[in-house]
């Protein structure tokens, strides 16, 4: 029983952590245990997927760039939108409730 208790917290934390250990904002991620969402709603994406503009960011992802992406997508985030700070030097996106919905963007310190 003690071993089971030790495993549960780390599994729960993974839903809101990047592979680097960076914590995602809970609002950005799917609710824990949501049966309609596959794991990996928040994940790092390649640097090439993000273009910085004077107005904000253009995010273009293809299958393979994010665990939930099955077809090409493009979104824009204005400098007036809430942009989260990435602490691991990588870009990250959170897709929720579907792969069509960019809920959160995380940018590295150099762009923040």
C-alpha positions in Angstrom: 0.0 0.0 0.0 2.8 2.4 0.8 4.4 1.8 -2.6 1.1 2.8 -4.3 0.9 6.0 -2.4 4.4 6.9 -3.5 3.5 6.4 -7.2 0.3 8.4 -7.3 1.8 11.9 -6.7 4.4 11.6 -9.4 1.8 10.4 -12.0 -0.5 13.3 -11.1 2.3 15.8 -11.3 3.2 14.6 -14.8 -0.1 15.9 -16.1 1.1 19.5 -15.3 4.9 19.1 -15.8 7.1 19.3 -18.9 9.7 16.6 -19.4 12.2 19.1 -18.1 10.3 19.4 -14.8 8.9 22.8 -15.7 5.4 23.2 -14.1 2.5 24.2 -16.3 -0.2 26.4 -15.0 -3.2 24.2 -14.0 -5.6 26.3 -16.0 -3.7 25.5 -19.2 -4.0 21.7 -18.8 -6.9 19.3 -19.1 -8.6 18.4 -15.8 -6.9 15.4 -14.2 -8.6 12.3 -15.3 -10.6 13.9 -18.2 -11.5 10.8 -20.2 -11.9 12.8 -23.4 -8.3 14.1 -23.5 -5.2 12.0 -24.2 -2.2 12.6 -22.1 0.1 15.3 -23.4 -2.2 18.3 -23.7 0.8 20.5 -22.7 4.1 19.8 -24.3 7.2 21.4 -25.7 7.3 22.2 -29.4 10.2 22.9 -31.8 11.6 26.4 -31.9 10.9 26.5 -35.6 7.2 26.3 -34.8 7.1 29.8 -33.3 7.7 33.0 -35.1 8.0 36.3 -33.2 6.4 39.3 -34.8 5.9 42.9 -33.6 2.3 42.0 -32.7 3.1 38.8 -30.8 3.6 35.2 -31.9 2.6 33.0 -34.8 2.6 29.3 -33.9 2.6 26.7 -36.7 2.6 23.0 -35.7 2.5 19.9 -37.8 2.0 16.2 -36.8 4.9 15.2 -34.7 5.5 18.6 -33.2 3.1 18.0 -30.3 1.6 14.7 -29.0 -2.0 15.7 -29.8 -1.4 17.2 -33.2 -2.8 15.1 -36.1 -2.9 17.8 -38.8 -1.3 21.2 -39.4 -2.5 24.1 -37.3 -1.6 27.8 -37.1 -2.5 30.2 -34.3 -1.5 33.8 -33.4 -1.0 35.1 -29.9 -1.0 38.9 -29.5 1.3 40.7 -27.1 -2.0 41.6 -25.3 -2.8 37.9 -24.7 -1.6 36.1 -21.6 1.8 34.5 -22.5 3.4 32.3 -19.9 7.1 32.2 -19.2 9.0 29.0 -20.0 11.8 28.3 -17.5 13.5 25.5 -19.5 14.5 27.6 -22.6 11.9 25.9 -24.8 8.5 26.8 -26.3 5.5 24.9 -25.1 1.8 24.9 -26.0 -1.2 23.5 -24.2 -4.1 22.3 -26.4 -7.4 22.0 -24.7 -10.2 20.9 -25.1 -9.2 19.7 -28.6 -6.1 19.9 -30.7 -7.8 22.9 -32.5 -7.7 25.0 -29.3 -4.4 26.7 -28.3 -5.1 27.4 -24.7 -1.6 28.5 -23.5 1.7 29.4 -25.0 4.9 29.3 -23.0 7.9 31.2 -24.3 11.6 31.1 -23.2 13.1 33.9 -21.1 14.8 35.4 -24.2 11.3 36.2 -25.7 9.5 36.9 -22.5 
